[in-house]
Amino acid sequence: MRRRNNTRLEPTSPVSLYVHIPFCRSKCPYCAFYSVIPTPVEVTAFLEALEGEIGFLSKSSDRPLLRTAYIGGGTPTLLSPADWERLITVLESAFSFLPTAEVTVEANPGSLAREHLALWKDWRVSRVSLGVQSLQDEDLLAMGRPHDSRQALESMAEIKGKGLSLSVDLLFGLPAQKLQGWSDTLRRVLDEGAEHLSIYELTLEDGTPWGRHPPRDLAAGYPFYRWAQYYLEKKGLLQYEIASFSKPRRWCRHNVAYWSGAPFLGIGPSAWGYDGTVRTGNVADLERYRWLIEKGIRPTLFSERLEGKRRAFELSVLALRTRWGIRIQEYRRLWGDQMLKDLQDSLEGLPPCLFRKAPGRIALSKQGMRVGNTIWERLVP
């Protein structure tokens, strides 16, 4: 089955698409992303609602042309192959894809099946982002993850066996986590052929079980992050963003679109979108999402226009997340000399070691990446 769309591309600027699949087998105690434990009826109803939301796009614009698409969640691998067939049909009927489009799907060990991989390979998927989190079983047990290290290793091998690019998500700063185990996890995911790693320090989010009742013995995150910077660079991976490492030119183009301030569409409950000026957010409630769409109402809960100094400095924060940083001449062209001076004044007095020598740019060094939050606080208007 080849689901390539042969429709002539519309004369419109390419954008990125995020699709939120709001289902999980169980809720991890640290996770603040919106998801529910589904029934088969809810999955079918969600796909119907998603098709309805996409219908709003066709009424208000040309057929969107996609440079990247990212299907995340939640756990997209909780959709059955039949559900995926329907989702693919919906997306192909509504969007045009550039021939070079990057298409990423998130997956979890334990719910990823060979049928998923075969279907994705036959469609357009080029990358799979696997939620490994750790290859230490004691860490996985502490997190309440619904898989073990064996399943994670098997999933990585199957992804690579299908010829898909493997990206792995990992967490550090976990309860009683050991640096030796973290080092072993990094080594083993690289041995399995991961071309991209996203590493995140555990944060205790409001509204989550761990946010309400923090676990004991949380490991200090700094040495884990610093070791990852050292080790992954030694193994040939480039830190191209605060939490992202990849082999040369294997970075996630979808995420780079976010950080560069490019427009993107967001569909599904809790999904966000940005058209270059206005940022919107969908309602984070599946029943409400479905009800609004059934009534012919867009499921947008939140909308704000980003203008002036706020937009300039927010884009600056996003740019400083990346190794490419802020292009000074482009910033001056977009925002003027005074805004550039305001930016430079905000960073005045910070140690030079926090910045990388990059002619014509303001970019963080490895040391700067380690204290990024402190730097960004200076840029909030």
Disulfide bonds with the S-S distance in Angstrom:
none
